[in-house]
Amino acid sequence: MQFTFHKESGNQFLEIDGDIYKYLFKARRHKVGEKIYFRNLTDNYLYLYVVNSIDRKKAFCELLSKEEKIVEAKNKLHLAWCILDPKTVEKSISSLNELGVDKITFLYCEFSQKNFKINMEKLEKILINSSSQCGRSSIIKLETCNNLDKFLEENKDTYVLDFSKNNINTKKEEINTLLIGCEGGFSEIERKRFNESRVVGFESSLILKSETAIISAASKILI
C-alpha cells in the first residue's frame, strides 16, 4: 500500500478505528512510534503521521508533515459506459482507476438490462483501495446520466467505440470523452445518432466483451 485512506487526514491528530484499525494494527502490525502515510483523496497532499498509542480497538496518530504530491495520468479521459452487470463493473473499475481514467458516466442504452443498478458507494470503496495500492492521488469521479441522447447533447465532443475503419490509434490524441456500449453493443437506431467521423474501433476482427473493450481503449489513450 502506498498510503492509507482516512477522510480526516490533514488534522493534527487522527483517531483510527474500525476496518482501518484492523488493517493497520492487526494485519500490518504497526507499532507505537512507527510512521504511516495517509491521504484524504480530496486534496493533493500526502500526510505523514506517527503512531502515538494503540489500545484494543483504537489507535491515535499525530501529524508530522505533509507534502503536496500529485500522482495522476498526464491526460484526462472521460468514459461513458452503458450500464451492464454491476459485478462486471466492480471487477474492471480498479484497472481503469490504475490507468488514470478521470471520470466515468454510467448511462442506459437500448441493450442495457433496466434492472441493473450501479452501487456507487461500493464502487467508491473499491476505488479508494485501488488508489491506496497504486499511489494515485484521487479516485475516478462517478456520475450517472438518464439516457444516451441527453449525454450526447451535453458532451458534443464524444467519440464512440464501435466497429469502425477509423482506428482508435489514429484518433487517441483527440479523444477526451469516449462512449462504450454494454454487452451486445449499440442498436442500429443508436448508431444512426452517432457522427461517423467520431466512431473509432480496434484493428481486430474479434468481438470484445464490454469490460475488455473499455480497458483496452483506456490503455491506448492514456499510456
C-alpha positions in Angstrom: 0.0 0.0 0.0 1.3 3.4 -1.0 -0.8 5.2 1.6 -3.9 4.6 3.8 -7.1 6.5 3.2 -8.7 8.4 6.1 -11.2 11.1 5.3 -9.8 13.3 8.2 -6.2 13.2 7.0 -4.7 16.6 7.5 -5.9 17.0 11.0 -3.2 17.3 13.7 -4.5 14.1 15.3 -6.2 11.1 13.8 -8.2 8.5 15.7 -8.0 5.2 13.9 -10.7 2.6 14.4 -12.9 0.1 12.5 -11.6 -1.5 9.4 -8.6 0.8 9.1 -7.6 -0.1 12.6 -7.9 -3.8 11.8 -5.8 -3.4 8.7 -3.0 -1.3 10.1 -2.6 -2.8 13.6 -3.9 -6.3 13.2 -2.9 -7.3 9.7 0.1 -4.9 9.1 1.0 -5.0 12.8 2.2 -1.3 13.0 3.7 -0.4 16.4 3.9 2.8 18.5 6.5 5.1 17.1 6.1 3.9 13.5 5.3 6.3 10.7 2.3 5.9 8.3 1.3 7.8 5.2 -2.3 8.9 4.8 -4.4 10.7 2.2 -7.9 12.0 2.3 -8.3 11.9 -1.6 -9.9 15.3 -1.7 -6.7 17.4 -1.7 -3.3 16.6 -3.3 -1.4 16.2 0.0 0.3 13.1 1.3 0.3 13.3 5.1 2.9 11.6 7.3 1.7 10.5 10.8 3.5 8.8 13.7 1.6 6.3 15.9 1.3 7.7 19.4 -0.7 5.0 21.1 -2.6 1.8 20.4 -5.4 0.1 22.5 -7.6 -2.8 21.8 -10.0 -1.1 19.4 -8.4 2.3 18.6 -5.1 3.9 17.8 -4.1 7.6 17.8 -1.7 9.2 15.4 -0.1 12.7 15.2 0.7 14.6 12.1 4.5 15.0 11.4 4.5 16.6 7.9 2.6 17.0 4.7 3.8 17.1 1.1 1.8 18.1 -2.0 2.2 15.1 -4.3 0.0 14.9 -7.4 0.0 11.4 -8.9 -2.3 11.4 -11.9 -2.4 10.4 -15.6 -1.0 13.1 -17.9 -4.2 13.3 -20.0 -7.8 13.5 -18.9 -10.2 10.8 -20.1 -14.0 10.7 -19.5 -15.6 7.4 -20.2 -19.4 7.0 -20.8 -20.2 3.3 -20.1 -23.6 1.9 -20.9 -24.9 0.0 -17.9 -24.2 -3.7 -17.7 -24.0 -6.3 -14.9 -22.7 -4.4 -11.8 -20.4 -7.4 -11.0 -18.6 -6.8 -14.2 -18.1 -3.1 -13.4 -16.8 -4.0 -10.0 -14.2 -6.4 -11.4 -13.0 -3.9 -14.0 -13.1 -0.5 -12.3 -9.8 -0.9 -10.4 -7.9 -1.3 -13.6 -9.5 1.8 -15.1 -8.5 3.7 -11.9 -4.9 2.5 -12.2 -4.8 3.6 -15.8 -5.8 7.1 -14.7 -9.3 7.5 -16.1 -10.6 10.8 -14.8 -14.4 10.2 -14.8 -17.0 7.6 -15.7 -20.6 8.3 -16.5 -23.0 5.4 -16.4 -26.0 5.5 -18.6 -28.6 3.2 -20.1 -28.7 2.3 -23.7 -31.1 0.0 -25.6 -29.4 -3.2 -24.8 -28.8 -2.4 -21.1 -30.9 -4.5 -18.7 -33.0 -2.0 -16.9 -33.0 -4.0 -13.7 -29.2 -3.4 -13.3 -28.4 -0.7 -10.7 -24.9 0.6 -10.1 -23.9 0.7 -6.4 -21.9 3.9 -6.3 -20.9 3.5 -2.6 -19.4 0.1 -3.3 -17.5 1.3 -6.3 -16.1 4.2 -4.3 -14.7 1.7 -1.7 -13.1 -0.3 -4.5 -11.6 2.9 -6.0 -10.2 4.0 -2.6 -8.5 0.7 -2.2 -7.2 0.8 -5.8 -5.7 4.3 -5.3 -4.1 3.3 -2.0 -2.3 0.4 -3.8 -1.3 2.2 -7.0 -0.5 5.6 -5.3 -3.0 7.7 -7.3 -3.8 10.9 -5.5 -7.5 10.8 -6.4 -10.2 8.3 -7.5 -12.3 8.2 -10.6 -15.3 10.6 -10.4 -18.5 8.7 -10.8 -21.8 10.0 -12.2 -25.0 8.8 -13.9 -27.0 10.1 -16.9 -30.6 9.4 -17.7 -30.2 8.5 -21.3 -27.9 8.4 -24.3 -29.5 11.4 -26.1 -29.0 13.6 -23.1 -25.4 12.6 -22.7 -24.6 13.2 -26.4 -26.3 16.6 -26.2 -24.2 17.6 -23.2 -21.0 16.1 -24.5 -20.8 17.1 -28.1 -17.1 16.1 -28.5 -17.8 12.4 -27.6 -16.2 9.7 -29.6 -17.8 6.2 -29.8 -16.1 2.9 -29.6 -17.7 0.5 -32.1 -16.9 -1.4 -35.3 -15.1 1.1 -37.5 -12.4 1.5 -40.0 -11.2 4.6 -38.0 -8.5 3.0 -35.9 -8.5 4.4 -32.3 -4.7 4.7 -32.5 -5.1 7.5 -35.1 -7.5 9.5 -33.0 -6.3 8.9 -29.5 -4.7 12.4 -29.2 -8.1 13.9 -29.8 -10.2 11.7 -27.6 -11.3 13.3 -24.3 -14.7 11.6 -24.0 -15.4 8.0 -25.2 -18.7 6.1 -25.2 -18.6 2.3 -24.8 -21.7 0.1 -25.2 -22.8 -2.7 -22.9 -22.8 -6.4 -23.8 -24.4 -6.5 -27.2 -23.1 -3.1 -28.2 -25.3 -0.5 -29.7 -28.6 -0.9 -31.6 -28.9 0.3 -35.2 -31.2 3.1 -34.0 -28.4 4.3 -31.7 -25.8 4.0 -34.4 -27.7 6.4 -36.6 -27.3 9.1 -33.9 -23.5 8.9 -34.0 -21.3 11.2 -36.0 -19.5 8.6 -38.3 -16.2 10.6 -38.1 -16.2 10.2 -34.4 -16.7 6.4 -34.3 -13.5 4.5 -33.7 -12.6 0.9 -33.4 -9.7 -1.6 -33.0 -7.7 -3.2 -35.7 -9.1 -6.7 -34.8 -11.8 -8.9 -36.2 -12.5 -10.3 -32.7 -15.6 -9.3 -30.7 -14.6 -8.0 -27.3 -16.6 -8.0 -24.1 -17.6 -4.6 -22.9 -15.1 -4.7 -20.0 -12.2 -5.9 -22.3 -13.0 -3.1 -24.8 -13.1 -0.3 -22.2 -9.9 -1.3 -20.5 -8.2 -1.7 -23.9 -9.4 1.7 -25.2 -8.4 3.5 -22.0 -4.9 1.8 -22.2 -4.4 3.0 -25.7 -5.4 6.6 -24.9 -3.7 7.1 -21.5 -0.5 5.1 -21.6 
